[in-house]
Structures are given as C-alpha cells and as structure tokens.
Amino acid sequence: MKGLLTMTGPGIEKGYRLQRTCGIVDAVATICYLLDLPVPETTEGGVLYQAFEDPNFELKEIQRLRDALARMEVMLAGQER
C-alpha cells in the first residue's frame, strides 16, 4: 500500500519533493514536532526536517511567542500600578 503526504503552511518548503520514502510514522513524528507535542515513545519514524524552509523555525517561533508574552506581562504589570 502506498499513500501521498502533502504539507503546506508557514515554514514548509514550497514545491519540495522529498527524495526518500516516508511512512505514517514519519507524519506522526513531524506533526508532533510542529505542534510542540511529545512524540509517542512507540513511534519509529522521524521528523521530516527536509520539508522545512528552516529546520529550526519551530524553535524560533516558540521563542518569538515567549518574547511577545514577556512584553505583554511587562505592559500588564505597569497597568496594575
């Protein structure tokens, strides 16, 4: 049995065609990575980093959100006074 996996969205390489075989276990690992969820211990697949424009974009996005949260907390702390 064969299937087709397509990915689209921010940070996904446009028009990229993966040169290796991937399975559903790779899709599970990749989705968990993108959603910042733990990869199940029984998953044998790997994250499809090759499909990303920047393999570290998820980490950068998390840092960007943490920075925005810190700025918002400072702003809110100033309003409480």
PDB file of N, CA, C and O in Angstrom:
ATOM      1  N   MET A   1       0.843  -1.179   0.000  1.00  0.00           N
ATOM      2  CA  MET A   1       0.000   0.000   0.000  1.00  0.00           C
ATOM      3  C   MET A   1       0.884   1.236   0.000  1.00  0.00           C
ATOM      4  O   MET A   1       1.907   1.294   0.682  1.00  0.00           O
ATOM      5  N   LYS A   2       0.471   2.202  -0.767  1.00  0.00           N
ATOM      6  CA  LYS A   2       1.172   3.468  -0.829  1.00  0.00           C
ATOM      7  C   LYS A   2       0.183   4.593  -0.584  1.00  0.00           C
ATOM      8  O   LYS A   2      -1.015   4.453  -0.829  1.00  0.00           O
ATOM      9  N   GLY A   3       0.697   5.690  -0.105  1.00  0.00           N
ATOM     10  CA  GLY A   3      -0.132   6.857   0.132  1.00  0.00           C
ATOM     11  C   GLY A   3       0.599   8.104  -0.312  1.00  0.00           C
ATOM     12  O   GLY A   3       1.723   8.028  -0.808  1.00  0.00           O
ATOM     13  N   LEU A   4      -0.023   9.231  -0.141  1.00  0.00           N
ATOM     14  CA  LEU A   4       0.548  10.507  -0.527  1.00  0.00           C
ATOM     15  C   LEU A   4       0.486  11.435   0.669  1.00  0.00           C
ATOM     16  O   LEU A   4      -0.554  11.564   1.316  1.00  0.00           O
ATOM     17  N   LEU A   5       1.596  12.076   0.956  1.00  0.00           N
ATOM     18  CA  LEU A   5       1.647  13.057   2.043  1.00  0.00           C
ATOM     19  C   LEU A   5       1.963  14.404   1.432  1.00  0.00           C
ATOM     20  O   LEU A   5       2.982  14.561   0.761  1.00  0.00           O
ATOM     21  N   THR A   6       1.102  15.370   1.658  1.00  0.00           N
ATOM     22  CA  THR A   6       1.372  16.733   1.225  1.00  0.00           C
ATOM     23  C   THR A   6       1.352  17.616   2.457  1.00  0.00           C
ATOM     24  O   THR A   6       0.562  17.415   3.379  1.00  0.00           O
ATOM     25  N   MET A   7       2.240  18.598   2.451  1.00  0.00           N
ATOM     26  CA  MET A   7       2.334  19.524   3.578  1.00  0.00           C
ATOM     27  C   MET A   7       2.332  20.940   3.030  1.00  0.00           C
ATOM     28  O   MET A   7       2.953  21.217   2.004  1.00  0.00           O
ATOM     29  N   THR A   8       1.643  21.823   3.706  1.00  0.00           N
ATOM     30  CA  THR A   8       1.626  23.225   3.323  1.00  0.00           C
ATOM     31  C   THR A   8       1.468  24.061   4.575  1.00  0.00           C
ATOM     32  O   THR A   8       0.917  23.609   5.579  1.00  0.00           O
ATOM     33  N   GLY A   9       1.955  25.271   4.502  1.00  0.00           N
ATOM     34  CA  GLY A   9       1.822  26.173   5.628  1.00  0.00           C
ATOM     35  C   GLY A   9       3.089  26.947   5.865  1.00  0.00           C
ATOM     36  O   GLY A   9       4.078  26.777   5.151  1.00  0.00           O
ATOM     37  N   PRO A  10       3.062  27.804   6.876  1.00  0.00           N
ATOM     38  CA  PRO A  10       4.240  28.616   7.185  1.00  0.00           C
ATOM     39  C   PRO A  10       5.444  27.732   7.507  1.00  0.00           C
ATOM     40  O   PRO A  10       5.358  26.812   8.322  1.00  0.00           O
ATOM     41  N   GLY A  11       6.555  28.024   6.860  1.00  0.00           N
ATOM     42  CA  GLY A  11       7.782  27.299   7.146  1.00  0.00           C
ATOM     43  C   GLY A  11       7.974  26.018   6.352  1.00  0.00           C
ATOM     44  O   GLY A  11       9.020  25.377   6.457  1.00  0.00           O
ATOM     45  N   ILE A  12       6.979  25.638   5.560  1.00  0.00           N
ATOM     46  CA  ILE A  12       7.103  24.431   4.745  1.00  0.00           C
ATOM     47  C   ILE A  12       7.651  24.843   3.379  1.00  0.00           C
ATOM     48  O   ILE A  12       7.161  25.788   2.761  1.00  0.00           O
ATOM     49  N   GLU A  13       8.661  24.131   2.923  1.00  0.00           N
ATOM     50  CA  GLU A  13       9.312  24.423   1.644  1.00  0.00           C
ATOM     51  C   GLU A  13       8.307  24.263   0.504  1.00  0.00           C
ATOM     52  O   GLU A  13       7.705  23.202   0.342  1.00  0.00           O
ATOM     53  N   LYS A  14       8.132  25.325  -0.283  1.00  0.00           N
ATOM     54  CA  LYS A  14       7.192  25.282  -1.405  1.00  0.00           C
ATOM     55  C   LYS A  14       7.783  24.461  -2.550  1.00  0.00           C
ATOM     56  O   LYS A  14       8.939  24.653  -2.928  1.00  0.00           O
ATOM     57  N   GLY A  15       6.993  23.557  -3.092  1.00  0.00           N
ATOM     58  CA  GLY A  15       7.399  22.778  -4.241  1.00  0.00           C
ATOM     59  C   GLY A  15       8.447  21.710  -3.965  1.00  0.00           C
ATOM     60  O   GLY A  15       8.967  21.099  -4.899  1.00  0.00           O
ATOM     61  N   TYR A  16       8.761  21.478  -2.707  1.00  0.00           N
ATOM     62  CA  TYR A  16       9.787  20.494  -2.366  1.00  0.00           C
ATOM     63  C   TYR A  16       9.222  19.084  -2.492  1.00  0.00           C
ATOM     64  O   TYR A  16       8.101  18.808  -2.067  1.00  0.00           O
ATOM     65  N   ARG A  17      10.003  18.218  -3.072  1.00  0.00           N
ATOM     66  CA  ARG A  17       9.609  16.810  -3.178  1.00  0.00           C
ATOM     67  C   ARG A  17      10.631  15.980  -2.422  1.00  0.00           C
ATOM     68  O   ARG A  17      11.809  15.952  -2.778  1.00  0.00           O
ATOM     69  N   LEU A  18      10.184  15.320  -1.401  1.00  0.00           N
ATOM     70  CA  LEU A  18      11.057  14.507  -0.565  1.00  0.00           C
ATOM     71  C   LEU A  18      11.651  13.370  -1.391  1.00  0.00           C
ATOM     72  O   LEU A  18      10.935  12.690  -2.125  1.00  0.00           O
ATOM     73  N   GLN A  19      12.945  13.170  -1.271  1.00  0.00           N
ATOM     74  CA  GLN A  19      13.634  12.176  -2.084  1.00  0.00           C
ATOM     75  C   GLN A  19      13.709  10.810  -1.408  1.00  0.00           C
ATOM     76  O   GLN A  19      14.284   9.877  -1.970  1.00  0.00           O
ATOM     77  N   ARG A  20      13.149  10.683  -0.236  1.00  0.00           N
ATOM     78  CA  ARG A  20      13.174   9.389   0.440  1.00  0.00           C
ATOM     79  C   ARG A  20      11.761   8.920   0.719  1.00  0.00           C
ATOM     80  O   ARG A  20      10.811   9.704   0.698  1.00  0.00           O
ATOM     81  N   THR A  21      11.641   7.654   0.974  1.00  0.00           N
ATOM     82  CA  THR A  21      10.354   7.088   1.319  1.00  0.00           C
ATOM     83  C   THR A  21      10.009   7.493   2.749  1.00  0.00           C
ATOM     84  O   THR A  21      10.855   7.447   3.642  1.00  0.00           O
ATOM     85  N   CYS A  22       8.777   7.882   2.946  1.00  0.00           N
ATOM     86  CA  CYS A  22       8.335   8.190   4.304  1.00  0.00           C
ATOM     87  C   CYS A  22       7.052   7.416   4.564  1.00  0.00           C
ATOM     88  O   CYS A  22       6.332   7.026   3.645  1.00  0.00           O
ATOM     89  N   GLY A  23       6.798   7.213   5.817  1.00  0.00           N
ATOM     90  CA  GLY A  23       5.608   6.473   6.212  1.00  0.00           C
ATOM     91  C   GLY A  23       4.762   7.279   7.177  1.00  0.00           C
ATOM     92  O   GLY A  23       5.115   8.398   7.549  1.00  0.00           O
ATOM     93  N   ILE A  24       3.654   6.703   7.573  1.00  0.00           N
ATOM     94  CA  ILE A  24       2.753   7.375   8.504  1.00  0.00           C
ATOM     95  C   ILE A  24       3.465   7.680   9.819  1.00  0.00           C
ATOM     96  O   ILE A  24       3.145   8.667  10.482  1.00  0.00           O
ATOM     97  N   VAL A  25       4.428   6.843  10.199  1.00  0.00           N
ATOM     98  CA  VAL A  25       5.150   7.094  11.450  1.00  0.00           C
ATOM     99  C   VAL A  25       5.970   8.375  11.348  1.00  0.00           C
ATOM    100  O   VAL A  25       6.171   9.058  12.352  1.00  0.00           O
ATOM    101  N   ASP A  26       6.450   8.712  10.140  1.00  0.00           N
ATOM    102  CA  ASP A  26       7.162   9.978   9.948  1.00  0.00           C
ATOM    103  C   ASP A  26       6.199  11.154  10.037  1.00  0.00           C
ATOM    104  O   ASP A  26       6.543  12.207  10.575  1.00  0.00           O
ATOM    105  N   ALA A  27       4.999  10.975   9.511  1.00  0.00           N
ATOM    106  CA  ALA A  27       3.994  12.037   9.586  1.00  0.00           C
ATOM    107  C   ALA A  27       3.625  12.306  11.039  1.00  0.00           C
ATOM    108  O   ALA A  27       3.475  13.462  11.436  1.00  0.00           O
ATOM    109  N   VAL A  28       3.479  11.260  11.828  1.00  0.00           N
ATOM    110  CA  VAL A  28       3.149  11.414  13.251  1.00  0.00           C
ATOM    111  C   VAL A  28       4.249  12.205  13.964  1.00  0.00           C
ATOM    112  O   VAL A  28       3.964  13.152  14.697  1.00  0.00           O
ATOM    113  N   ALA A  29       5.494  11.814  13.745  1.00  0.00           N
ATOM    114  CA  ALA A  29       6.615  12.495  14.395  1.00  0.00           C
ATOM    115  C   ALA A  29       6.691  13.958  13.959  1.00  0.00           C
ATOM    116  O   ALA A  29       6.962  14.838  14.776  1.00  0.00           O
ATOM    117  N   THR A  30       6.454  14.216  12.685  1.00  0.00           N
ATOM    118  CA  THR A  30       6.530  15.583  12.160  1.00  0.00           C
ATOM    119  C   THR A  30       5.408  16.448  12.716  1.00  0.00           C
ATOM    120  O   THR A  30       5.647  17.588  13.114  1.00  0.00           O
ATOM    121  N   ILE A  31       4.207  15.930  12.750  1.00  0.00           N
ATOM    122  CA  ILE A  31       3.072  16.689  13.289  1.00  0.00           C
ATOM    123  C   ILE A  31       3.285  16.982  14.772  1.00  0.00           C
ATOM    124  O   ILE A  31       3.017  18.095  15.225  1.00  0.00           O
ATOM    125  N   CYS A  32       3.756  16.014  15.519  1.00  0.00           N
ATOM    126  CA  CYS A  32       4.044  16.240  16.945  1.00  0.00           C
ATOM    127  C   CYS A  32       5.086  17.344  17.098  1.00  0.00           C
ATOM    128  O   CYS A  32       4.948  18.214  17.958  1.00  0.00           O
ATOM    129  N   TYR A  33       6.122  17.313  16.272  1.00  0.00           N
ATOM    130  CA  TYR A  33       7.166  18.341  16.327  1.00  0.00           C
ATOM    131  C   TYR A  33       6.578  19.721  16.036  1.00  0.00           C
ATOM    132  O   TYR A  33       6.848  20.680  16.759  1.00  0.00           O
ATOM    133  N   LEU A  34       5.779  19.819  14.981  1.00  0.00           N
ATOM    134  CA  LEU A  34       5.212  21.108  14.596  1.00  0.00           C
ATOM    135  C   LEU A  34       4.263  21.668  15.642  1.00  0.00           C
ATOM    136  O   LEU A  34       4.154  22.884  15.795  1.00  0.00           O
ATOM    137  N   LEU A  35       3.578  20.791  16.363  1.00  0.00           N
ATOM    138  CA  LEU A  35       2.627  21.227  17.384  1.00  0.00           C
ATOM    139  C   LEU A  35       3.241  21.294  18.775  1.00  0.00           C
ATOM    140  O   LEU A  35       2.549  21.553  19.759  1.00  0.00           O
ATOM    141  N   ASP A  36       4.552  21.058  18.844  1.00  0.00           N
ATOM    142  CA  ASP A  36       5.274  21.078  20.115  1.00  0.00           C
ATOM    143  C   ASP A  36       4.680  20.076  21.108  1.00  0.00           C
ATOM    144  O   ASP A  36       4.555  20.356  22.300  1.00  0.00           O
ATOM    145  N   LEU A  37       4.320  18.913  20.588  1.00  0.00           N
ATOM    146  CA  LEU A  37       3.804  17.824  21.413  1.00  0.00           C
ATOM    147  C   LEU A  37       4.881  16.749  21.536  1.00  0.00           C
ATOM    148  O   LEU A  37       5.722  16.621  20.646  1.00  0.00           O
ATOM    149  N   PRO A  38       4.870  15.989  22.602  1.00  0.00           N
ATOM    150  CA  PRO A  38       5.846  14.903  22.703  1.00  0.00           C
ATOM    151  C   PRO A  38       5.555  13.817  21.660  1.00  0.00           C
ATOM    152  O   PRO A  38       4.402  13.455  21.422  1.00  0.00           O
ATOM    153  N   VAL A  39       6.606  13.320  21.059  1.00  0.00           N
ATOM    154  CA  VAL A  39       6.459  12.227  20.104  1.00  0.00           C
ATOM    155  C   VAL A  39       6.226  10.952  20.914  1.00  0.00           C
ATOM    156  O   VAL A  39       6.996  10.671  21.833  1.00  0.00           O
ATOM    157  N   PRO A  40       5.202  10.182  20.607  1.00  0.00           N
ATOM    158  CA  PRO A  40       4.948   8.952  21.364  1.00  0.00           C
ATOM    159  C   PRO A  40       6.174   8.035  21.375  1.00  0.00           C
ATOM    160  O   PRO A  40       6.868   7.896  20.368  1.00  0.00           O
ATOM    161  N   GLU A  41       6.422   7.423  22.510  1.00  0.00           N
ATOM    162  CA  GLU A  41       7.590   6.550  22.666  1.00  0.00           C
ATOM    163  C   GLU A  41       7.611   5.411  21.662  1.00  0.00           C
ATOM    164  O   GLU A  41       8.683   4.939  21.281  1.00  0.00           O
ATOM    165  N   THR A  42       6.455   4.970  21.235  1.00  0.00           N
ATOM    166  CA  THR A  42       6.381   3.835  20.317  1.00  0.00           C
ATOM    167  C   THR A  42       6.543   4.226  18.850  1.00  0.00           C
ATOM    168  O   THR A  42       6.581   3.360  17.977  1.00  0.00           O
ATOM    169  N   THR A  43       6.638   5.522  18.580  1.00  0.00           N
ATOM    170  CA  THR A  43       6.788   5.977  17.199  1.00  0.00           C
ATOM    171  C   THR A  43       8.185   5.656  16.700  1.00  0.00           C
ATOM    172  O   THR A  43       9.177   5.995  17.345  1.00  0.00           O
ATOM    173  N   GLU A  44       8.260   5.008  15.562  1.00  0.00           N
ATOM    174  CA  GLU A  44       9.539   4.620  14.994  1.00  0.00           C
ATOM    175  C   GLU A  44      10.012   5.588  13.917  1.00  0.00           C
ATOM    176  O   GLU A  44      11.158   5.500  13.475  1.00  0.00           O
ATOM    177  N   GLY A  45       9.166   6.497  13.492  1.00  0.00           N
ATOM    178  CA  GLY A  45       9.501   7.430  12.417  1.00  0.00           C
ATOM    179  C   GLY A  45      10.312   8.611  12.907  1.00  0.00           C
ATOM    180  O   GLY A  45      10.595   8.756  14.096  1.00  0.00           O
ATOM    181  N   GLY A  46      10.670   9.435  11.965  1.00  0.00           N
ATOM    182  CA  GLY A  46      11.450  10.625  12.273  1.00  0.00           C
ATOM    183  C   GLY A  46      10.786  11.872  11.712  1.00  0.00           C
ATOM    184  O   GLY A  46       9.949  11.794  10.812  1.00  0.00           O
ATOM    185  N   VAL A  47      11.164  13.012  12.249  1.00  0.00           N
ATOM    186  CA  VAL A  47      10.650  14.292  11.782  1.00  0.00           C
ATOM    187  C   VAL A  47      11.184  14.552  10.374  1.00  0.00           C
ATOM    188  O   VAL A  47      12.365  14.331  10.105  1.00  0.00           O
ATOM    189  N   LEU A  48      10.334  15.012   9.495  1.00  0.00           N
ATOM    190  CA  LEU A  48      10.712  15.281   8.109  1.00  0.00           C
ATOM    191  C   LEU A  48      11.288  16.698   7.990  1.00  0.00           C
ATOM    192  O   LEU A  48      10.688  17.566   7.356  1.00  0.00           O
ATOM    193  N   TYR A  49      12.448  16.921   8.599  1.00  0.00           N
ATOM    194  CA  TYR A  49      13.088  18.235   8.603  1.00  0.00           C
ATOM    195  C   TYR A  49      13.364  18.743   7.194  1.00  0.00           C
ATOM    196  O   TYR A  49      13.382  19.953   6.968  1.00  0.00           O
ATOM    197  N   GLN A  50      13.578  17.837   6.245  1.00  0.00           N
ATOM    198  CA  GLN A  50      13.907  18.223   4.876  1.00  0.00           C
ATOM    199  C   GLN A  50      12.805  19.062   4.239  1.00  0.00           C
ATOM    200  O   GLN A  50      13.072  19.839   3.322  1.00  0.00           O
ATOM    201  N   ALA A  51      11.580  18.914   4.713  1.00  0.00           N
ATOM    202  CA  ALA A  51      10.445  19.624   4.130  1.00  0.00           C
ATOM    203  C   ALA A  51      10.312  21.052   4.660  1.00  0.00           C
ATOM    204  O   ALA A  51       9.473  21.812   4.177  1.00  0.00           O
ATOM    205  N   PHE A  52      11.119  21.420   5.633  1.00  0.00           N
ATOM    206  CA  PHE A  52      11.018  22.753   6.228  1.00  0.00           C
ATOM    207  C   PHE A  52      11.943  23.735   5.522  1.00  0.00           C
ATOM    208  O   PHE A  52      13.056  23.378   5.136  1.00  0.00           O
ATOM    209  N   GLU A  53      11.480  24.981   5.354  1.00  0.00           N
ATOM    210  CA  GLU A  53      12.350  26.029   4.823  1.00  0.00           C
ATOM    211  C   GLU A  53      13.528  26.242   5.775  1.00  0.00           C
ATOM    212  O   GLU A  53      14.670  26.406   5.347  1.00  0.00           O
ATOM    213  N   ASP A  54      13.227  26.237   7.057  1.00  0.00           N
ATOM    214  CA  ASP A  54      14.237  26.397   8.101  1.00  0.00           C
ATOM    215  C   ASP A  54      13.942  25.337   9.159  1.00  0.00           C
ATOM    216  O   ASP A  54      12.924  25.421   9.847  1.00  0.00           O
ATOM    217  N   PRO A  55      14.821  24.336   9.299  1.00  0.00           N
ATOM    218  CA  PRO A  55      14.550  23.263  10.271  1.00  0.00           C
ATOM    219  C   PRO A  55      14.369  23.749  11.706  1.00  0.00           C
ATOM    220  O   PRO A  55      13.811  23.025  12.531  1.00  0.00           O
ATOM    221  N   ASN A  56      14.823  24.947  12.016  1.00  0.00           N
ATOM    222  CA  ASN A  56      14.695  25.476  13.371  1.00  0.00           C
ATOM    223  C   ASN A  56      13.546  26.478  13.517  1.00  0.00           C
ATOM    224  O   ASN A  56      13.441  27.153  14.540  1.00  0.00           O
ATOM    225  N   PHE A  57      12.684  26.577  12.495  1.00  0.00           N
ATOM    226  CA  PHE A  57      11.650  27.592  12.550  1.00  0.00           C
ATOM    227  C   PHE A  57      10.713  27.395  13.731  1.00  0.00           C
ATOM    228  O   PHE A  57      10.248  28.374  14.315  1.00  0.00           O
ATOM    229  N   GLU A  58      10.429  26.167  14.089  1.00  0.00           N
ATOM    230  CA  GLU A  58       9.524  25.903  15.204  1.00  0.00           C
ATOM    231  C   GLU A  58      10.116  26.440  16.502  1.00  0.00           C
ATOM    232  O   GLU A  58       9.408  27.042  17.310  1.00  0.00           O
ATOM    233  N   LEU A  59      11.396  26.223  16.698  1.00  0.00           N
ATOM    234  CA  LEU A  59      12.063  26.740  17.893  1.00  0.00           C
ATOM    235  C   LEU A  59      12.086  28.267  17.893  1.00  0.00           C
ATOM    236  O   LEU A  59      11.894  28.897  18.933  1.00  0.00           O
ATOM    237  N   LYS A  60      12.321  28.854  16.727  1.00  0.00           N
ATOM    238  CA  LYS A  60      12.330  30.317  16.610  1.00  0.00           C
ATOM    239  C   LYS A  60      10.943  30.891  16.874  1.00  0.00           C
ATOM    240  O   LYS A  60      10.813  31.940  17.504  1.00  0.00           O
ATOM    241  N   GLU A  61       9.913  30.209  16.396  1.00  0.00           N
ATOM    242  CA  GLU A  61       8.548  30.672  16.610  1.00  0.00           C
ATOM    243  C   GLU A  61       8.184  30.608  18.091  1.00  0.00           C
ATOM    244  O   GLU A  61       7.547  31.525  18.610  1.00  0.00           O
ATOM    245  N   ILE A  62       8.575  29.556  18.761  1.00  0.00           N
ATOM    246  CA  ILE A  62       8.320  29.448  20.203  1.00  0.00           C
ATOM    247  C   ILE A  62       9.015  30.591  20.939  1.00  0.00           C
ATOM    248  O   ILE A  62       8.428  31.192  21.839  1.00  0.00           O
ATOM    249  N   GLN A  63      10.260  30.899  20.566  1.00  0.00           N
ATOM    250  CA  GLN A  63      10.979  31.996  21.214  1.00  0.00           C
ATOM    251  C   GLN A  63      10.299  33.325  20.929  1.00  0.00           C
ATOM    252  O   GLN A  63      10.196  34.170  21.818  1.00  0.00           O
ATOM    253  N   ARG A  64       9.832  33.522  19.696  1.00  0.00           N
ATOM    254  CA  ARG A  64       9.129  34.759  19.348  1.00  0.00           C
ATOM    255  C   ARG A  64       7.875  34.917  20.209  1.00  0.00           C
ATOM    256  O   ARG A  64       7.585  36.014  20.686  1.00  0.00           O
ATOM    257  N   LEU A  65       7.135  33.832  20.407  1.00  0.00           N
ATOM    258  CA  LEU A  65       5.934  33.883  21.232  1.00  0.00           C
ATOM    259  C   LEU A  65       6.264  34.140  22.704  1.00  0.00           C
ATOM    260  O   LEU A  65       5.545  34.868  23.389  1.00  0.00           O
ATOM    261  N   ARG A  66       7.353  33.537  23.185  1.00  0.00           N
ATOM    262  CA  ARG A  66       7.770  33.784  24.574  1.00  0.00           C
ATOM    263  C   ARG A  66       8.163  35.241  24.770  1.00  0.00           C
ATOM    264  O   ARG A  66       7.834  35.841  25.793  1.00  0.00           O
ATOM    265  N   ASP A  67       8.866  35.817  23.795  1.00  0.00           N
ATOM    266  CA  ASP A  67       9.255  37.228  23.877  1.00  0.00           C
ATOM    267  C   ASP A  67       8.028  38.133  23.891  1.00  0.00           C
ATOM    268  O   ASP A  67       7.967  39.096  24.656  1.00  0.00           O
ATOM    269  N   ALA A  68       7.043  37.818  23.036  1.00  0.00           N
ATOM    270  CA  ALA A  68       5.812  38.604  22.988  1.00  0.00           C
ATOM    271  C   ALA A  68       5.057  38.496  24.308  1.00  0.00           C
ATOM    272  O   ALA A  68       4.511  39.487  24.794  1.00  0.00           O
ATOM    273  N   LEU A  69       5.024  37.311  24.886  1.00  0.00           N
ATOM    274  CA  LEU A  69       4.364  37.122  26.177  1.00  0.00           C
ATOM    275  C   LEU A  69       5.066  37.933  27.264  1.00  0.00           C
ATOM    276  O   LEU A  69       4.409  38.553  28.101  1.00  0.00           O
ATOM    277  N   ALA A  70       6.387  37.929  27.253  1.00  0.00           N
ATOM    278  CA  ALA A  70       7.137  38.697  28.252  1.00  0.00           C
ATOM    279  C   ALA A  70       6.840  40.193  28.123  1.00  0.00           C
ATOM    280  O   ALA A  70       6.671  40.880  29.130  1.00  0.00           O
ATOM    281  N   ARG A  71       6.775  40.696  26.892  1.00  0.00           N
ATOM    282  CA  ARG A  71       6.443  42.112  26.685  1.00  0.00           C
ATOM    283  C   ARG A  71       5.041  42.425  27.186  1.00  0.00           C
ATOM    284  O   ARG A  71       4.813  43.470  27.794  1.00  0.00           O
ATOM    285  N   MET A  72       4.102  41.521  26.932  1.00  0.00           N
ATOM    286  CA  MET A  72       2.731  41.720  27.378  1.00  0.00           C
ATOM    287  C   MET A  72       2.654  41.701  28.905  1.00  0.00           C
ATOM    288  O   MET A  72       1.927  42.499  29.496  1.00  0.00           O
ATOM    289  N   GLU A  73       3.397  40.797  29.546  1.00  0.00           N
ATOM    290  CA  GLU A  73       3.383  40.738  31.012  1.00  0.00           C
ATOM    291  C   GLU A  73       3.944  42.010  31.616  1.00  0.00           C
ATOM    292  O   GLU A  73       3.429  42.493  32.624  1.00  0.00           O
ATOM    293  N   VAL A  74       5.003  42.567  31.013  1.00  0.00           N
ATOM    294  CA  VAL A  74       5.577  43.835  31.494  1.00  0.00           C
ATOM    295  C   VAL A  74       4.550  44.949  31.349  1.00  0.00           C
ATOM    296  O   VAL A  74       4.377  45.761  32.258  1.00  0.00           O
ATOM    297  N   MET A  75       3.872  44.989  30.216  1.00  0.00           N
ATOM    298  CA  MET A  75       2.860  46.011  29.974  1.00  0.00           C
ATOM    299  C   MET A  75       1.721  45.895  30.976  1.00  0.00           C
ATOM    300  O   MET A  75       1.277  46.900  31.531  1.00  0.00           O
ATOM    301  N   LEU A  76       1.248  44.687  31.208  1.00  0.00           N
ATOM    302  CA  LEU A  76       0.155  44.484  32.150  1.00  0.00           C
ATOM    303  C   LEU A  76       0.571  44.811  33.579  1.00  0.00           C
ATOM    304  O   LEU A  76      -0.224  45.347  34.350  1.00  0.00           O
ATOM    305  N   ALA A  77       1.810  44.492  33.934  1.00  0.00           N
ATOM    306  CA  ALA A  77       2.306  44.817  35.278  1.00  0.00           C
ATOM    307  C   ALA A  77       2.337  46.333  35.483  1.00  0.00           C
ATOM    308  O   ALA A  77       2.087  46.811  36.590  1.00  0.00           O
ATOM    309  N   GLY A  78       2.640  47.088  34.431  1.00  0.00           N
ATOM    310  CA  GLY A  78       2.655  48.538  34.510  1.00  0.00           C
ATOM    311  C   GLY A  78       1.277  49.134  34.663  1.00  0.00           C
ATOM    312  O   GLY A  78       1.131  50.209  35.245  1.00  0.00           O
ATOM    313  N   GLN A  79       0.265  48.463  34.154  1.00  0.00           N
ATOM    314  CA  GLN A  79      -1.109  48.953  34.259  1.00  0.00           C
ATOM    315  C   GLN A  79      -1.715  48.694  35.635  1.00  0.00           C
ATOM    316  O   GLN A  79      -2.675  49.359  36.026  1.00  0.00           O
ATOM    317  N   GLU A  80      -1.162  47.735  36.368  1.00  0.00           N
ATOM    318  CA  GLU A  80      -1.702  47.372  37.682  1.00  0.00           C
ATOM    319  C   GLU A  80      -1.332  48.400  38.738  1.00  0.00           C
ATOM    320  O   GLU A  80      -1.942  48.437  39.806  1.00  0.00           O
ATOM    321  N   ARG A  81      -0.362  49.216  38.457  1.00  0.00           N
ATOM    322  CA  ARG A  81       0.091  50.195  39.452  1.00  0.00           C
ATOM    323  C   ARG A  81      -0.813  51.372  39.569  1.00  0.00           C
ATOM    324  O   ARG A  81      -0.554  52.272  40.367  1.00  0.00           O
TER     325      ARG A  81
END
